[in-house]
Amino acid sequence: MLAADEPVRVVWSSLWPRRPDDVVRLELRPDGGGTALRWTLTTDAEPPDDGATGHLRYRLNQLLWADLRLSYGQ
């Protein structure tokens, strides 16, 4: 974790050794009776091509949402 502004923002360092300049920002906001989460992946390095972008997006979605999906039996 690089930074946090509880309870609205968390900033993670890169999750990938090959992409050390990537940063994941998680923004949280109240949403009715729950919390809405928005994540953004940025980099100061060369932007990934479309295939790599898809892979990075897939991995982040798995890390953030897989357990939630499994809890609903999907």
WOZIRA-V995896 format. One record per residue. PSI is psi in radians with two decimals (* if undefined). D_CENTER is the distance of its C-alpha to the mean C-alpha in Angstrom with 1 decimal. Layout:
psi/d_center
PSI/D_CENTER
PSI/D_CENTER
This chain:
psi/d_center
2.28/12.0
-0.61/13.4
2.82/14.0
2.43/13.9
1.50/15.9
2.42/16.6
0.51/16.0
-0.30/14.1
2.46/11.5
2.41/9.7
2.12/9.1
2.57/8.2
3.07/10.4
2.52/10.0
-0.07/9.5
2.12/12.3
-0.56/15.9
-0.19/16.9
1.15/14.4
-0.29/14.9
0.00/14.5
2.60/10.8
2.36/8.8
2.13/5.2
2.24/6.3
2.15/6.0
2.26/9.4
2.48/11.6
2.59/15.0
2.48/17.9
1.58/18.6
-2.13/22.0
0.06/22.2
-2.65/18.5
2.31/15.2
2.37/13.0
2.30/9.2
2.28/7.7
2.58/4.4
2.30/6.0
2.12/6.5
2.87/10.0
2.62/12.8
-0.08/16.4
-2.99/17.6
2.23/18.8
2.55/16.4
2.67/15.7
3.09/18.1
-0.69/17.4
-0.77/17.4
-0.65/15.0
-0.77/12.6
-0.72/13.0
-0.80/12.6
-0.76/9.2
-0.77/8.0
-0.83/10.0
-0.74/8.8
-0.73/5.1
-0.68/7.1
-0.80/9.6
-0.69/8.0
-0.58/6.9
-0.18/9.9
-0.81/12.7
-0.65/14.6
-0.81/14.7
-0.73/16.1
-0.54/18.5
-0.36/19.7
0.10/21.0
0.37/22.7
*/20.9
